[in-house]
Amino acid sequence: MMRRSMKSGLRRDMNKTAFTSASDVVNYCHPDITKLAADLLNNSAEATAKNCFEWVRDNIQHSIDFKREETPYIASDVLAVGTGFCTAKSHLLVALLRANKIPAGFCYQRLTFDGPKPPYCLHGFIAVWLDGHGWYRCDARGNSKPEIHCEFAPGHETLAYPIQYAGECTYPEIWAEPWPGLIRANRELKLASDYLSKPIDIIPPLADQHLCRVTIG
């Protein structure tokens, strides 16, 4: 169930504009994103958010699962290419939500890449603000692995990965923009197969970098 602190975050702690703004990565003013967002619009914010979540989850192929080599990370490029890592899918999902005037931000986990031992990798998902629920975290990584089954069901959180092993964690913040270090790593990554040999494992930005965030939990 959602915790009480998740429900109060928007009013008390958050600059709403930061969680509805466009940026170079969350470029929801791109005509292709604008059109898709309009197609996914429904009669309530919750129904619209569900449509956006399910579209990204089911229509953008996870690069590793589908053995794709492309590594887009800008929201409009992810839409155009039709593939991306979990973080890239999050960029597109947040763009679609913000295009429909629904506040949304970025969440991260540090996970082992495969099994109980290092190397580690950064996993990305999102949080969406819904009146009556507060911040709801959801994971559009894709249910293309048999052990993963993520749904959009406010009040019931289904993330793709539990925290199981030493060194893993779920970071408690919701960020208005993707981490700058992640964007630099994305920009340098040329092929998805390069990620397999050296997963992206970075730490959160320092507090004094003045990046807008909300802490939950």
C-alpha positions as CSV (number, residue, x, y, z in Angstrom):
1,M,0.0,0.0,0.0
2,M,1.1,3.6,-0.5
3,R,2.6,5.3,2.5
4,R,1.2,8.5,4.0
5,S,4.3,10.5,3.2
6,M,3.8,9.7,-0.5
7,K,0.4,11.4,-0.4
8,S,1.6,14.7,1.1
9,G,4.7,15.2,-1.0
10,L,3.2,17.3,-3.8
11,R,1.6,19.9,-1.6
12,R,4.4,20.2,1.0
13,D,7.7,19.6,-0.7
14,M,7.3,19.8,-4.4
15,N,7.7,22.5,-7.0
16,K,4.9,21.2,-9.3
17,T,6.4,23.1,-12.3
18,A,9.6,21.0,-12.2
19,F,7.6,17.8,-12.5
20,T,5.5,19.0,-15.4
21,S,8.3,20.7,-17.5
22,A,9.8,19.7,-20.8
23,S,13.6,19.4,-21.2
24,D,16.1,18.1,-23.7
25,V,15.5,14.5,-22.6
26,V,11.8,14.8,-21.6
27,N,11.0,16.6,-24.9
28,Y,7.2,16.2,-24.8
29,C,6.7,19.1,-27.2
30,H,8.0,16.9,-30.0
31,P,5.0,16.4,-32.4
32,D,5.2,12.6,-32.3
33,I,5.0,12.6,-28.5
34,T,2.2,15.2,-28.6
35,K,0.2,13.1,-31.0
36,L,0.6,9.9,-29.0
37,A,-0.2,11.6,-25.7
38,A,-3.4,12.9,-27.2
39,D,-4.3,9.5,-28.5
40,L,-3.8,8.1,-24.9
41,L,-5.8,10.8,-23.2
42,N,-8.8,9.5,-21.3
43,N,-11.5,10.9,-19.1
44,S,-9.4,11.1,-15.9
45,A,-5.8,11.5,-15.0
46,E,-5.6,8.0,-13.5
47,A,-7.1,6.4,-16.7
48,T,-4.8,8.5,-18.9
49,A,-1.7,7.5,-16.8
50,K,-2.7,3.9,-17.1
51,N,-2.9,4.2,-20.9
52,C,0.5,5.8,-21.0
53,F,2.1,3.2,-18.7
54,E,0.7,0.3,-20.6
55,W,1.6,1.7,-24.0
56,V,5.2,2.2,-23.1
57,R,5.4,-1.1,-21.2
58,D,4.0,-3.1,-24.1
59,N,5.1,-1.2,-27.2
60,I,8.7,-0.2,-26.5
61,Q,11.0,-3.2,-26.5
62,H,13.6,-3.5,-23.8
63,S,16.9,-3.5,-25.5
64,I,18.4,-6.5,-23.7
65,D,15.3,-8.7,-23.8
66,F,14.8,-8.2,-27.5
67,K,18.5,-8.2,-28.4
68,R,18.3,-4.8,-29.9
69,E,21.6,-2.8,-30.3
70,E,20.1,0.7,-30.4
71,T,20.5,2.8,-27.3
72,P,18.2,5.9,-27.6
73,Y,17.5,7.8,-24.4
74,I,15.8,11.1,-25.5
75,A,12.1,10.5,-25.2
76,S,11.3,11.3,-28.9
77,D,14.1,9.0,-30.1
78,V,12.9,6.2,-27.9
79,L,9.5,6.5,-29.5
80,A,10.9,6.7,-33.0
81,V,13.2,3.7,-32.6
82,G,10.9,1.6,-30.5
83,T,13.4,0.3,-28.1
84,G,15.5,1.3,-25.1
85,F,16.7,0.4,-21.6
86,C,14.5,0.7,-18.6
87,T,15.7,4.3,-18.0
88,A,15.0,5.2,-21.6
89,K,11.5,3.8,-21.4
90,S,11.0,5.9,-18.2
91,H,12.0,9.1,-20.1
92,L,9.3,8.4,-22.7
93,L,6.7,7.5,-20.1
94,V,7.3,10.7,-18.1
95,A,7.2,12.7,-21.4
96,L,3.8,11.3,-22.3
97,L,2.4,11.9,-18.8
98,R,3.7,15.5,-18.7
99,A,2.3,16.1,-22.2
100,N,-1.1,15.3,-20.6
101,K,-0.4,17.7,-17.7
102,I,0.2,14.9,-15.2
103,P,3.1,15.4,-12.8
104,A,5.7,12.7,-13.0
105,G,9.3,12.0,-12.1
106,F,12.1,9.5,-12.1
107,C,13.0,6.8,-9.5
108,Y,16.0,4.5,-9.4
109,Q,17.3,1.2,-7.9
110,R,20.8,-0.2,-7.6
111,L,20.7,-3.9,-8.5
112,T,23.1,-6.6,-9.2
113,F,23.2,-7.2,-12.9
114,D,22.8,-11.0,-12.8
115,G,22.6,-13.0,-9.6
116,P,23.8,-12.3,-6.1
117,K,27.2,-10.8,-6.9
118,P,28.5,-7.7,-8.6
119,P,28.6,-6.1,-11.1
120,Y,25.8,-3.7,-10.2
121,C,23.5,-1.6,-12.5
122,L,21.1,1.3,-12.3
123,H,17.5,0.4,-12.9
124,G,15.0,3.2,-13.7
125,F,11.2,3.5,-13.2
126,I,8.9,6.4,-12.5
127,A,6.4,7.9,-10.1
128,V,3.2,9.7,-11.1
129,W,1.2,12.1,-8.9
130,L,-2.5,11.1,-8.8
131,D,-5.0,13.0,-6.7
132,G,-6.4,10.7,-4.1
133,H,-3.4,8.5,-4.2
134,G,-0.4,10.8,-4.0
135,W,2.9,9.6,-5.6
136,Y,2.5,6.2,-7.2
137,R,5.6,4.3,-8.3
138,C,5.3,2.1,-11.4
139,D,7.7,0.2,-13.6
140,A,7.2,0.1,-17.3
141,R,10.4,-1.9,-17.9
142,G,8.3,-4.5,-19.8
143,N,6.9,-7.9,-18.8
144,S,9.1,-9.6,-21.5
145,K,10.7,-11.9,-18.9
146,P,8.6,-14.6,-17.3
147,E,9.4,-13.6,-13.7
148,I,8.4,-9.9,-14.2
149,H,4.7,-8.8,-14.1
150,C,4.3,-5.1,-13.6
151,E,0.8,-3.5,-13.6
152,F,-0.6,0.0,-13.1
153,A,-2.8,-0.4,-10.1
154,P,-2.7,2.7,-7.8
155,G,-2.6,1.6,-4.2
156,H,-0.7,-1.6,-5.1
157,E,3.0,-1.2,-6.1
158,T,4.4,-3.8,-8.5
159,L,8.0,-3.0,-9.3
160,A,10.0,-5.3,-11.6
161,Y,12.7,-6.1,-9.1
162,P,12.7,-6.8,-5.3
163,I,15.8,-5.8,-3.3
164,Q,17.4,-9.2,-2.5
165,Y,21.2,-9.0,-2.4
166,A,23.9,-7.1,-0.6
167,G,24.6,-3.7,-2.1
168,E,21.2,-3.4,-3.7
169,C,18.8,-0.6,-2.7
170,T,15.8,1.4,-3.8
171,Y,16.6,5.2,-3.7
172,P,13.8,7.0,-1.8
173,E,13.7,10.1,-4.0
174,I,11.6,11.1,-7.0
175,W,13.6,13.3,-9.3
176,A,12.2,15.9,-11.7
177,E,14.9,15.1,-14.3
178,P,17.1,12.1,-15.0
179,W,20.5,12.1,-13.2
180,P,23.1,14.0,-15.1
181,G,25.6,11.2,-14.7
182,L,23.1,8.8,-16.3
183,I,22.6,11.1,-19.3
184,R,26.4,11.3,-19.8
185,A,26.6,7.5,-19.6
186,N,23.7,7.2,-22.1
187,R,25.3,9.6,-24.5
188,E,28.5,7.6,-24.5
189,L,26.9,4.2,-24.9
190,K,26.9,3.2,-28.5
191,L,25.6,-0.3,-28.5
192,A,23.5,-2.3,-26.1
193,S,26.0,-5.1,-26.1
194,D,28.5,-2.7,-24.7
195,Y,26.3,-2.3,-21.6
196,L,26.3,-6.1,-21.1
197,S,30.1,-6.0,-20.6
198,K,30.0,-2.9,-18.5
199,P,26.6,-2.0,-16.9
200,I,25.9,1.6,-15.9
201,D,26.4,1.8,-12.2
202,I,26.4,5.4,-10.8
203,I,25.6,7.1,-7.5
204,P,22.8,9.7,-7.0
205,P,23.7,13.4,-7.6
206,L,25.0,15.3,-4.6
207,A,22.5,17.2,-2.6
208,D,24.3,20.5,-3.3
209,Q,23.7,20.2,-7.0
210,H,20.2,21.7,-6.5
211,L,18.4,19.2,-8.6
212,C,14.7,19.1,-7.8
213,R,13.6,16.0,-5.9
214,V,11.0,14.7,-3.5
215,T,11.9,12.2,-0.8
216,I,9.3,9.5,0.0
217,G,9.1,6.6,2.3
